[in-house]
Amino acid sequence: MRRITGQAKDETLIELQHTTESQTGDENSGNGINSLSDRTTLPGHTESDKLQPNRDTVFFKDGKRRIDFVLSYVDDKDGEKKQERRREFEANLEKAGLELELDDKTDSKDQKTYFLKIHAPWDVLATYADVLKIKVPFKESDIPHGQDVPLEWLSHPFRLPQDIMRPQPDYFTHPFDKSKTNFFLINDKDTFFPPSTRNRIVFYILARCPYYKEGRKDKCKTGIKRLLSNGTYTAAFPLHDCRYWKKGKNVKCESERFNLYKNWASFLCFYKEQPLNLIRKYYGEKIGIYFAWLGFYTEMLFFAAVMGVICFTYGVLSYEDNISSKEICDANIGGSIVMCPLCDKKCPFWKLNSTCLSSWQSHLFDNEGTVFFAIFMGIWVTLFLEFWKRRQARLEYEWDLVDFEEEQQQLQTRPEFEFTCTNRRLNKITKEMEPYLPASSKCARFCFSSATVIFWIALIVTCIIGVIAYRLAVYAAFASIISDPVKEIQLVGRFITPQLATSVTASCINFVIIMILNVLYERVAIWITDMEIPKTHLEYENRLTMKMFMFQFVNYYSSCFYMAFFKGKFVGYPGDYSYMFGKWSRLRNEECDPGGCLIELTTQLVIVMAGKQLWGNIQEALLPLIRNWWSSRRARRNPENHYSRCEQDHVLLNFSQLGLFYEYLEMVIQFGFITLFVASFPLAPLLALFNNILEIRVDAWKFTTQFKRPVASKARNIGAWQEILNAVAILSVVTNAFIMAFTSDMIPRMVYLYAYNEESSMMGYVNNSLSIYDISLIDKDNMPEDNDSWRDYVNTTCRYRDYRYPPGHQREYTHTMQFWHILAAKMAFIIIMEVRTFPPLLPQKNECLQLLFSK
């Protein structure tokens, strides 16, 4: 090995002088000279600076050997110890066959950073391609891509050029065999393995290369990850092939990054298809399958969004036909009905027409179209999952991943598992000794991990209970602000009611708690997953995925579950109220907003879902955009021979092993919002659609401009997320059925319309849905402090939401027969909805259904 450092500049310049004419201006050539404007000497530069080679290159200084990986480091106070580690590590890399070249810190712009460039020669690539069973082409495919589609010209505006969509021909492939190289299509050994495969092989070596001295057996001192964690190296990354805003001039450079930026990451391409084959070729199958799933999910959201807009439009158009709201707002009907206090002491009696505005708002989301939309979404989520399975299977075939899972399980063992598990046993299949974790240790680690997860979930539940207690306490405070609600509620309550103020502030507080707990738990989840020492990368990701999703599920959805299924369901009635922690707490269980509980669930869903998406977009788009503007401005003002390719990529953000995990998690949480509670907010799919159109381009922009090039990795599917989506889909059918039955007022309205009103009209529904209670029987602890406010009225009774017999009846204050009829209708609706939507989600013996979803 010959290391070229800054001390060899003079020798390099002498060699370069012979090739100045032919190499000037070649952007990515390793030995070309970058010509400054008209070869003039800039102020502060010497004559020899004009002869500097073009350093914006992906090749060694000989212009032939490609840089497959870069390690960077700086000298610091622990320099001797770290230098010893680097010396041993680099010596072992040389023994493994890798070739190294060092850029001295005097060559870097900051005069501090060393860059160690790594090249894998053919023998190393061939050896490890054989070990890893990497599939390579042996014959060009003669299978046609497909037949012409009728009216295909309609899709032309949404298509990309063919050379972008299919950057390379299709081949028949076979796992590489070093002893049979003549069998494969090897035209040029330097380009036979694409850059993504090359950096994958080199990283495999780096992750397992030791840095202890020969003769010692300190197994923990192994791998580039430990060297990065202890600060021996500051970064390790493969290089991008060119600058994203300018195409490479050297024919040896593919300029795929530029093509991705122009045709994929540009926001002006939001309506065009994604170049999935080019993404896969540049970044690997794992990232490619993520963008394929995200694109398909966004396409399917379009149909849900259209249907949601139609249902919402129906609610707007039927605004004037809402008889119930008209009765509530009528001064002779709603204005004459005095309602019982909604809390003890602080809450006064109030008139029903004070909720006029909220009843109209509730109608926008709680109408006949909402029932249809809930059933539609149950079918939509089923079709989405089934059609994605078809799309995924096609990608597995096209990307040659059908039999990849077995390779991944056997070959991609985590280095941390190999180094931590000192026990060895014989593998009965491979007949080789392999590391293993004893059952006792595995059980202890699992128990500790489970206890930690349970503790954090309990912490979330505790926070939610705290928010509920806040709602109960603050509602009374808001109610006491209005001095005489019976007289003034009509003026003030049209714009802000105690219920609305409490709901909005509690939702905002809940959102802040969610974000704080997310930050804390994220570190805990990674720590306990590391502590479990999973064997393979796939197992590691699956375990972390389940932990994070369980936490996020409870964190994001628990408040919505409370609104949908608990609030207003365990209130009692004026003579026998229920309390949260017992009567001593004085925190009476919440009643629903007079406009219905559905409008409060809608408010909660909008604040949490929209807030999460807004915060995510600020983090993902706005902050990196500012950073990118500044770094691009600095980079473009620097001549190419003063700002090397290594330096340009070094300042970019690291794409961690879990980077894709967070992208999936964000989208799956959104999927839960638009499926679990979509019956309360039909416009949720529309918000998700707009967010995802932006999300695809923001993610693409980040990958091409903000992140270092990630190490390519393979994946045949979306992993554990598929099972999570299936579980969420099944649960969504249940939740939407129960929301329509128990949270919405649609079922009570239908029972009244068809069973209790002789004229088949909604006239009188408001009076029918309110029960009567004798004010004189209300306990003094439940009466408002200013209990004279109601004495100005002739009313001796107040009304409350329930179906109970009136005072004086032989069964007074017990549930009426109408209550049981409504309950029976609710259960019947749930059963019908489950039967209609569940079969496609569950394993079926029906051959017709299997045929429908397999073709």
N, C-alpha and C positions, 0 to 999 in steps of 0.2 A: 504493500500500500504506500502511496505517495500522497502526503498531506500538503495541500497548497494553502499557505497562509498569506497574511498581508506582507510578510517579508519577501515574498517571491514576486512582488509587483514588477520589478525591473525586468526579470527574466520573461514574464508574461508579456510585457510591453514590447520587448524585442521580437517575440514571436508574432505579435499582433501587427507589427508594422509591415510585414510582408503580405498581409491579407486585408489591408485597410480598404482598398478600392472595392473589393468584391463583397465585403461584409458590412459596410457602413449602412446603418439604418435598419438592419434586420433585428426586429424587436426581440425575438426569443432565441437568437443564435448565441451559442455559448462563447464564441470567440469573435463575434462581430463588434465593431466600434460604433457607438452611438454618436451620430453627427449632430453637434449643436448647430444652431442656425448659422448657416454659411461658414461653419468652422471658425467662428470668431471666439476669442478668449473672453469669457465673462469676467467682470470685476471680481477679484478675490480668488480666481482660479489660475493655476499655472498652465504652462503649455502642455505638460504631460497629462493633465486632466482630460484633454481632448482625445487622448489616445486610450482612455479607460475603456474596457470592454463594456458592452451592454449587459448590465447586471440584472435586468428584468428577464430572467431566463429560467427554464426548468431543466437545464442541463448543467453538468459539471463544467469546469473551465475549459475542458478539451472540446466542448461542443458536441460530444457524441454520447456520453453516458448520461442517462436520464436520472434526475433526482426523484427517488421514490419516497423518501421520508426526510424530515428535517428535525433535528433536536437543537434546542437553544439553551444557553445558560449564561450566567454572569458571575464574575468573581465577587465574593463577599468575605465577611469576617471568618467564616468557616471554610475558607477556600482550600486549605490543605486536605481536610477530611473529604470534602466533596471531590476534589481533584483526584484523590486516590480512588474513589468510587468510579469516577468517570474513566480513569485510566484502565481499571480492571474490566469495566463494562465494555468499553470500546475494543479492548483486546479480545474479549470473548466474541464480540460481533465480527471481528476480522476472522477469528477461527471458524465462525459459522459461514464464512464465505462472502460477507458483505464488504463493499468497498466504501471508504469514507473519505470525505474532503472537508477541511475546516476553513471557514471564513473568519479571519481574525477580527477582534472587536474594533480594530482601527479601520476596518472596511465598512462597519455599520454606521448608520447615521447618528445613533446616540453615543457612539464610541464606548459602549459598555457591553454589548451583547455579542457572544460568539454563536455562530451557526454551524452545526455539524451536519453536513449533507450525506445522505446514505443512498447508495445505488446497489441494487440486487442484480448480479450478472446472471446469464442464462442458466448456468449450472445450479445456482441456488433456486431460481424460479422453478426450474424443471423438477428439482428434488422435492420441494415443498408442495408444488402442484400435485405431484404424485402422492405425497403423504396426505394432503387435504382432499384428495379426490376431486379436484376442480375440473369441471366439465369444459371441454374445449372443442372447437369444430373439427370435423373430419370430412364433411361433404356439404356442399351448398344445398339447401332445401329446394325441392322442385314442387312443393305443395302450394297451390294458389292461395292467396290471402282471402279471397271471398268473391262473390258474384256482385254484379252491379245491382244497386238498390233502386227501385222506382222512385222518381222525383229526387234523386240524389243531389241535383243541382240546388235544391232548397237549403242544403246544409253547407254549401260552399263558403258562405261568409263566416261560418264558425270553425272552419278547418284551417290547419297549418300546412305549410309546404311539405311535400312527401319526404324530402331529405331530412326534415326535422322530426317528423313523426316516425320515420324508420331510418335511423342514422347508420345502420349496417344491415347487410343481407341476413336472411334467416339461414341457419345451418342446422344440420344434424350433428349432435354433440355426443361425446363419450368422456368419462373420467380420464384424465391425463395419465399416461403410462410412460415413464422416462425411457423404458427399454424398447418402446415401439414408436419412436418419434416419426418414423416414415409414414405411419398410419394417419397422421394429422395434417391439416392444411397449414404447414409452416412455410410461408413465403419469406418472412423476415423475422429472425429470432428477436430483434429489438422491439418489434411491434406486435409479436404474436400474442403476448399477454397484455391486455389493455391496462391503462394506469390504475383503474379501480382494483383489478386483480393483483397488480404488483404491490400496491400499498397495503392490501389485505394480507399478503404473504409476509411482507416486511414487518407489519405490526404483530403478526403471529410470532415471529422470531423475537422481536423486542419484548414482548410480554413474557417470554420464557427464558430470556437470556440472563444468567447470573452475573453478579458484580462482586463476588467474593474471590479471594485468591485461590489459585489452584492448590489442591490438597486439603482445603477446608470444606466442611459440609454444613455450612450455615444456610439452610434452604430458604430462610425468610428473606435473604438478601438476593432477591431475584425479581426481574421484571421492571419495565419502564414505569409502571404505575407507582411502585414504591419510590423510585428515583424522583418522580414528579412530586410525590407527596412530601418527601423529606427535603425538597428544594435543590437537589443535585442538578436537575434540569428544570428549566422554567416552562418549557412547552415541548410537545412532540406532535407533529402533524404532517400530512402529505400536502403537497403544493397544488394550488389551482393551476390550470394550464395556461391562463392568460388573465389580463385585466378584464373586468366585466364590461367596461364601457368601450373597449377597443379590441378588435379582432387581432389575433396573433398573425404575424407575417411569415413566420417560419412554417414550412409545409409539414415539418415533423410534429408540430403542435396542433392539436385537434380544434382548439378554440371553442370547445363545447360550453364553457362557462359563458362566453359572450352570446352564443346562440340561445342558451337558457335564459339569460337576462333579457334578450331582445324579444323572444317569442313566448316567454312563460312568466317572468317576474315583472314585466311591465304592466302597470295598472290599466293601460289602454287595451290590453288583451283579455280583459275580464270576461268577455263573451265568447272567447275561443276555447277549444278543447286543449287539454294539457298534453305536452309531448312526453307521455309516460315512458316510452322506450328510451328516449334520450336521458330522462331523469334516472332511469334504472341503470343505464350505461355509465353515467357520470358518478352517481351517488350510491349505487347498489340497490338490490332488490328490496331491502327492508324499508328504505325511504320511499322507493317507488310504489310499494304496496300501500303505504300510508296515503300518499297523494291520490292514488287510484280510489281508495275508499272514501277520502274526503270529497273528491270530485263526484263520485256516484251518490254519496249522501246529499250533496248540494243539488244535484239533478232531481233526486226524488223529493227534496223539500219544495221544489217549484210546484208540484201538484198539490201538496198539502197546503202551501201558502195560498194558491188560487182558491181552493175550497174554503179556507179560513176567511179570506176576503169576501167571498160570496155569502157566507153565513153572517159575517159582521154587517155586510151591506143589507141583508135581510132584516137584521135587528134595527138598523137605521131607518129603512123604508117603512117598517111596521111600527115606527115610533108613535104615530098618531092613533094607532089601533090598540094601544096598551090601556085597556079599560081599568086595570088594577091601579096603575099609576094615576090615572085621572081621578079615581075615587079617593086615593090618598091625598092628592093635591086639592080636591074640592073642599071649599071652606065649610060646606054644609055636611060633608061626610067626614073627611079626615080632620077637619077643623073642630068637629064636635066630639071626637073620640079622645079621651084623656087616657094616657098610657101610664102604667105603674112605673115607679122608679127603677132604673137599671143598676143602681148600686145603693149601698146603705149610707144614710146620713147626708152625704154630699149631693146625691142625685135627686132632683126634684121630679114632680109629675110633669109630663110633657104631652103636647098635642101631636097626633099622628101626622098631620100635614107638615110638620117640621122636617120630615124625611122625604119631602117631595122630590128634591133633586137626586138624592141617592137612589130612589126607586126608578127614576128614569134612566140613570146610569146603569143600574142593574139589568134593566131590560135589554140594553145593547148586547150583553153577554149571556143573559139567561132568557132564552126564547126557544121557540120550536126548532129553529135551525141549529141550536146547540146540540140537541139530541141527535140529529142527523150527523153533525160533525163529529161527535164522540164515536159514533158507530163507524163513520168513515175512517177515522184515525186508527181504530182497532184493525181495520182491514189494511190500511196503508202500512202500518208497522210490520204486519205479516209479509206483505209483498216486498217491502224494502229488504227484509232479511233474506227472503228466498231468492230474490233477484241478485242480491249481492253475492250469495253463494255461487250462483251461475257465473257472474263476472269474475269472481275470485278463481273459480276453477279454470276459466279460460286463460287468465293471466298465469296461473301455475303451469299450464301447458305451453303457452307462448314463451314464457321466461325459463322454461326447462327446470321447474322446481317440483315436479310431481313426486319424486322420490328423495327430496332433500331432507326431510325430517329425520330419517335414520342417520344420515351423515352428521347432522347437527347434534343429535343426542350423543353420538359416539366421539366426535372429534373436537367439539367446542367446549371442552371442560375448562372451567374458570381456573386461571393460574392460582388465585387465592385458595381454592379448594385443594389444589395439588400441594401447595406449600404449607398450609395449615394442618392438614390431615397427615400426621406422620405414620399412622398405622397403614399397613399394606396387607392385601389379601389377593388370592388367585381368582381371576375372572374365569368362570367356568366356560364361557363362550370363546373368548380370545386367548385363553390360556396364558395370560400375562398378569404380572403383579400390578395392582392398581391401588391408589389411596382410597380409604373409606372412613366414614365417621361412625364411631360406635353407637349402638342403639341407645345406650344410657345417656350419652352426651346429646344425641339428637333429640331425645325426649325432653331433657331438661331445657334445652334451648327453645324447643317448641312451646313448652309450658310458660316460660318467661315471656316469650314473644306474644302469646295469646293473652296473658294477663296484662301486658302493656297496651295492647289494642283495646281490650275491654275497658281498661282504665280511661283511655282517651275518649272512647265512645260515651262512657258514663259522664265524663267532663262536659261533652257537648250537650247531653241531655240536661245536665245541671244548668248549663248556660241558658238553654231554652226555657227551663222552668223559671229561671231568673227573669227572662224577658217577659214571660207570662205574668209573673208577679208585678213586674213594672207596668204592664198593660192595665192590670186591675187597679193598682194604686194611682197611676197617672190619670186613668179615665175619670176617677172621682175628682181629681184636681182640675182637669179641664171642665168637668161639669159644673164645678163650683164657681168658675169664672163668670158664668152668665148669671147675673143676680136674680132675674125673674124669668126663667125660660118659658113659663106658660104664656107670658105676654110678649116676650121679645124673641123667642126662638124662630119665629117666621122670618124676622129680619136678618138675624145673625146666622141661623142654621142653614140657610140656603147656600152659603159659601163655605162654612166650616162648622162641623159638628164635633162634639167630643169624641164620637166614634171614629171619625175620619182623622182627626188630629192624633189620637192614640195609635191608630193603625199605621199611619205614615211614619211617625217617630219611632215606633217599636220596630218596624221593618228596617228602617235605616240603622238602628242600633244593632239589630240582628245581623245585618250585612257586614258591619264593621267587625263584630265578633267572629263571623265566619272567616273573614280574611285574615284576622290575627291567628286564629286556630290553625288555619291552613299553613301559615309560615312555620309555626311551631311543630306541627305534626309531621310535616314533610321531612324534617331532619330526623325526627324520632323513627319514622318508618324506614328510612334508609339505614339508620344505625342498627335497628333490630333485625333487618333483613341481612345485613352484613354479618351480624352475630350468628345467624342461623347457618352460614356457610353453605349456600346452595351449590350443587355440583356443577351445573351447566349454566350458561348465560340465559338460556330459555327458561330454566327453572327459577333463576334469580328474578327475571323480569316478571314472570307469572306470579311469584309470591309477593313482590312489591306491588304489582298491579292490584291484587286482591286486597292487600292491606290499605292501600291508598283509596281505592274505590269504596270500600266499606266505610272508611272515615268520611270521605267526601259525600257519600250518599246520606249519611246521618247529618252531616254538617249543613249541607245545602237544602235538603228536602224536609228535615224534621219540622221546621216552622210551617211549611206548606201543609204537611200532614196534620199538624195541629189545627190549622185554619179549616181544613177540609172535613176532618172527621171527629174533632173533639170540641171545638168552640161551639157553644150554643146547644150542645147535645146533652149536657148534664147540669142544667141550670136549676131544675126544680120549678116551683111556682111560688107566688107571693107568700103563701102560708108555710112553705117548707122549702126554703132556698138551700142550695148546696154550696159548700165553701171549699176552697182549694186545699187548705191545710187544717180543715176543721173550723168550727164557728169561732174559736178563739182568735184566729188569724185576721178576722174581719175582711178577708179577701174573697168576696163572693164570685163564683164562677161567671165567666163572661157570657153575655148574651150576644146573639148575632146583631149586626146592624139591621135596623128596621127594613132596609132595602133587601135584606137577605145576606147570608154568609158568603154567597158566591162572589159578590163584589169585593169583599175583604180578601178572599183568596186571590182574586185577580190583582188587587193592589199589591199583595205580598209577592206574587209571582213576577209582576212587572218590575218591582224594585230590585229583587234579588237577581233575576235573570238579566235585565238590562244593565244593572250595576256591574255585574260580573263581566259582561261582554264589553262594556265601556272601559272598565279598568284594564281588562286584558288587551284591548286595542291600544290603549295609551302605553302600556308596557311594551307591547310587541311592535308598534308602528311609530308612535310619535317620538319616544326617546331614542330608538335606534336611528330614526330619520335625522334627528339633530346631530347625533354622533357621526352618521355617515356623511352628512353635508360637510362637517368640519374636516374629517379625515380625507375625503375625496378632494376637497379644496387644497389641503396640504400636499396630498400625493401628486396631484396634477401640476403643482407648481415646482415639483422636484424633477430634474432631469432623470431619465431612466438609468443612467450610469451612476447616480448617486442614491438610488432607492431601489434595492434589489427585490426580486420576487420573494425571497425569504422574509425580508423586512416587511413588505406589504402584507403578507399573510400573517406574520407574527402579531401584528397589532389587532387582528380580527378576534372576535369572540370565539371561545372554545365551544364546540358542539359536544356536550357530554354524552356518555353512554345512555343516560336517561333523558336526553333532550327530546327524543321522539315520544317517550312515555308521557311527558307533560302535554304534548300536542294532542295525543289520543285522549288523555284524561279530560282536557278542556272540552273536546267535542262530545265525549260520551256524557259528561254532565249536562251539556246543552241538550243532547238527545233525550235525557231524562226529563228535562223541563218541558219539552214540546210533546212528550208522550204521556207522562204520568199525570199532568195537570192541565192538559191542553183543552179539556172541556170547559174550563173556567176562562180561557183567553184564546179565542180562535185566531188572533193575530200573532200568536207566538211563533208559528212556522214562518211567517213573513219576516219577523225580526231576525230569526235564525238564518233565513235565506240571505238577507242583506249582509249579515255578519259573516257568513261563510264565503260569499263571493269576495268579500274583502279579505277574509282569513287566508284563502288560497293564495292570493297574490302577495299578501304580507309575508306568509311563510316562504313563498318562493323567493321573494325579495331578500328576506333574511338569509336564506341558504346561499344565495348567489353573491351577496354583497357584504353581509355582516359576519358570517361564520367562516372559520377555517374549514377547509375541505374535510368532511368526516371520513373516517376509515370505512370503506365499503363493507357491508355485511349482508348476508342473505336471510330471507324469511319467506316462507311459502304462504303465509296468511297473516291476519292481524292478531293472532295468538289468543291470549286469554280474554281480550276485548270481545271476541265473538260470543263467548259464553255469557259475558256480562250483558251484552246487547240483547241476547235471547231472554235472559232473566228480566231485564227492564221491560222488554216487550210484553212478556206474560203479565208482569205486575201492572203495566199500564192499562191493560184491558180491565183488570179488577178495579184499579183506582178510578178510572173514568166512569165505570158503571156505578160505583158507590158515590162518586161526586154528583152524577146526574140524579141518583136516587135520594141521597140524604143531604147534600149541600144545596143543590138547586131546588127551586120551588116548582119545577115543571110537573112532577108527579102529583103533588097536592092540587095543582090547578087542573090537571086532566081529570082527576077523580071528581072534583067539584063540577067540572063542565059536563061530564057525561053521566054522573050518578046522583048529584045533589041539586042540580039546577034544572028545573022543569022546562025552561025556555032555551036550554043549551046555549047559555050566554055566560060570560064572566062577570056580569053585573052582580054585585053583592058578595064577591069572593073575599074582599078585605074584611068585611064584617064577619063572614063565616070563619075566617082563619084566626080570629082573635077570641080568646076566652075572657070571661068576666070574673072579677074578684071584688069582694066587698071591702072598701077602704077601711071601714071601722075594725076589721079583723086583722089588719096588718100589724105585726109586732112593732112596738115602739123603737126597737133597735133597727128596723128596716125603714122606718119613716124618715123623710128628709128633716134636717134640722129646722128649716123654715117651713114647718108643716101647716102654716096658715095660708100658703099660696094657693092651695086647691079649694079653700073654703069659699072663695068668691064665685065658685061655680056650683050649679045645682047637682053636679054629678056626685053620687054616693058610691060609685064603683069605678074601677080602673080596668084597663084591658092589658092583656099580655099574649105573646105568641105561643099558642098551644091549642090542643083540642081537648078541653075538659068541660065537664058539666058545670053549669052556673050555680051560684049560691041559691039555696032553697030547694034544689033538686035532691031526691032521695039518695043519689049517688054523687053528691056535689064534690067538685074538684078531683074526680077520677076521670080517666080517659074515656072519651065518647067512642061510640061504634065507628064513627068516621075516622078516628085515629087508627083503628085496626084495619079498616079498609085501605087507608093510605099505606100503612105498613105492608099489607099484603101486596098491593100494587108495586111498591118499591122492590120487594123481594122478587116478584115476577119479572120486573124489568131487568134486574140484575141477572137472573137465570137466562132470560132470552138473549141478552147481550153477550153473556159468556158463551152460550151455545153457538151463537152466530159467528163469533170471532176467534174462539179458542181452537177449534179443530186444526186449522193450518199451522198453529204454533206447536202442537203436540204431535208425537209420533202417531201415525195413522196406519190402519190396516186397509183403509179404503183405497182400492187401486186407482179409482178415478182421480182422487186428490193427489196421489203420488205421481200420476201421469201428468196432472196439471202443472205441478211445481218442478218436474224434472225435465220438461220439454222447453 
